[in-house]
Amino acid sequence: MTRNTARWCKGTVVSAVAAMVCFASWERLLKWAEAVAAAEPGSIGAGWAQALLATCAGVLAMPLLLWAGMRLLGERGTRVLALAGGAAWWFIGTHVVEGTRIDDTDTALLLAVFALLGGVLCLARPTTDG
């Protein structure tokens, strides 16, 4: 197995695991926000702070998980994966978690696309001058 193939495999696996962790935690936190809102049905803004916390945690955790996962597998130079993967997750994750007309098949497909995108992004390395 070549170095690029191994790196692509690691990036794909790390992206898939990170996507599942972020998806599950984000979804669970949004259910918590809905439960808070349902507990106080007459009050305005009940659950808004929890929903904001859920969205921030769901989006901001992805770059950290991608970076940490690749470092655990012994890879360096993963800034492109962490930054671009975090930006891609912002689009894909919000569509998957907060989408109202999305079913389980679409969710699995979008998470697989994210994992493959992570593998491709892992191959891009920033050049260093010097």
LINJOUR-V342303 format. One record per helix or strand of 3 or more residues. SS is the DSSP state (H for helix, E for strand). FROM is the first residue (numbers start at 1). TO is the last residue. If there is no record, write none. Layout:
# LINJOUR-V342303
ss from to
SS FROM TO
SS FROM TO
This chain:
# LINJOUR-V342303
ss from to
H 3 39
H 48 72
H 79 98
H 104 123
